Amino acid sequence: MSDVAIRVENLSKQYRIGAPQARYKTLRESLVDMAAAPARRLRRLGQPSPENETIWALKDVSFDVKKGEVVGIIGRNGSGKTTLLKILSRITEPTEGYAEIKGRVGSLLEVGTGFHPELTGRENIYLNGAILGMKRTEIDEKFDEIVAFSEIEKFLDTPVKRYSSGMYVRLAFSVAAHLEPEILLVDEVLAVGDAAFQKKCLGKMGDVAKEGRTVLFVSHNMMAIAELCERAVTLDRGTVVAIEEPLTAVQRYLSSFAESTTAAGRTNLRERKDRDGEGPIRFVSFHCEREDSRASSHLVSGEPGRLVLTYESMAQTPPQNVFVSILIYTSLGQQIANVSNEYFHAFETMPSVGQIACEFARLSLRSGHYTASLWCSVDARVSDFVQQAAVFDVIDGDYYGTGRITNYYRGSVFLDHSWRVRPSGLQAEGT
């Protein structure tokens, strides 16, 4: 008997860009449309047919997932991760190839799928259980556990269309994890929840994996991929780059962001398409500077340094109320810092082309390889957000000014501190 839970063979999905989305029609509209069709065809005779661009969201993707295995799917935005899960969840059909799934599937994709908006949270729990083929008595046994985990008991009898995205995700994940599907498909939707609930969800996914259920997990959280998964599939532009041990996959994925970095440490961001935000400001490059203000491929622990963002603005008037953040991650994708001007003051006005420099009087990062994500808002709206935008290195330095360079890895940051020995209160009193 085969131990394969998911088999994907030469799976491909093509989309047509620019084609109008079909909508549901009334019977009357359908009849009118049929009557007018011959006239439309006559008008189109002799005219060139419109050519809409097509793209392959997935192309010849093949891999197997064994029963009880936890496999991560990683890749940049637009690499085909969500399309893959939608095909496996039977939400969309492939253009070519096929996928075999052996077992009951529970899926948690983007917010808005899986629940009926007019039904209450309580009703949607039973609906999802019925879809999974569970009897009402089985759902009853899990009901209290689902509600307790989701922490939305007060709103259980409210239609889910009135839920916030965070409340929706809480209930959706709780249902997907507790109704005991044999295969669990989870997308990056967990990023919607707060940090405490994300941690709780990751812990539950770990429990699910230990119970021997199969999990396919899409995430930008590289630490979660490295800790939870047994293997990782890396996608790029719809194709499989590698299927390997998760730590190797994470390091390969993060190092791929260095491809557009020059020897001087400058990263070109103009061609990055996988970015969010539609505001006036766009990041066009990133580089580091040491004390001499020259672009550098690295910074030094304990020495002054800068992270410099070059930007362009397409606004007719100078942007106002600009906030910028640089999110810093370790080589394993664990976020260790978020430096932002929102803790101080907004940039009130900015030239159409310029640079934003984040300065460190004494860099507190230990030696290592780091990744930076860049975020910008203008008038409280996201203008540009580029995840894993650039990489930079930090080398060992004399952070504490003692003449000793710490050339070993312990933790990720230095902390200013001092030491002294003092008697305890009891000893000081002579007792």
C-alpha angles and dihedrals in degrees: 000000000000118000093203114117098178126026120184118187123186090325114187134173124190126194128193113225116216097016112133115253112246115235132198113269133205119243090254092053091049093052092048090048092052092050093051096045097089091053092050091051091052091051090052094052111116093012120115113252114248113256115217118193115248128206133192108231087182128017126188096332114176132172142126130229118202124221111275093015124131112214126182125213114207135174143115123292108287095026093119102259098130092040088056093052092046090056092047089048090052091240091123134016126238121246092218137004127023144251126216120203121188111196144027111309128215116185135190110189130152121338109277101041126103099023130082106234095214094053124082124248089257093052092047091054090058092042092054091047091052091050088054089053096251124149119239091248090056091051091047089057091055098036100093091044091052093050093046093051094047093049093212100111092133091060099040093113095044119101108259091232085077093053122107116240089256093052091047092053092047092056096038094053093044091053093045093049100041103042087072104235112183090228123037121196114193126182129194088277088112087077088076094067126079121269095259093052092045089056090048091051093049089051091051091049088054089053091048090053092050089053088064099252122141117249130190107191127191114193146145087210099102094185090057090049092050094046102039105034133077094198136009131213114209116207127194123179091342098309133100112255097179144340109209150125108316098240091053091046093051093050091047091048095049093044089055089073089067092066093093094045118108126219088262090057099255116143118204111219100174094098097046106118096172096083136115131223134062101215131127097262122075127181110232102176146001131207143158126239129198125205094290090060093239121133110262137186090224147022128220126235111250095013130103115268145158138218106212126199119194113204142179128209125211094188121122090224127037111277115251135202094025122179123188131190133187113201112202123206135185123240087272093054097255111147110232103165145018115196114190141159089226087086089061117021141315122260097251099199131005135189118249091252124028151108133270115206126196106202129204118197088198118006110229098193118112121230114290149094115293137189125210129205117198127215132180134177130190119198090349094306124111108255101175135355120177115180118212087002099164146355131226137175132230120202129201119278141167095272097167095042092236097123090251121113113209101226097173130081117247114151125328105269142039119238122208106238145141136211135223138160119231135168119258119250092257093052092047090057091050096244 
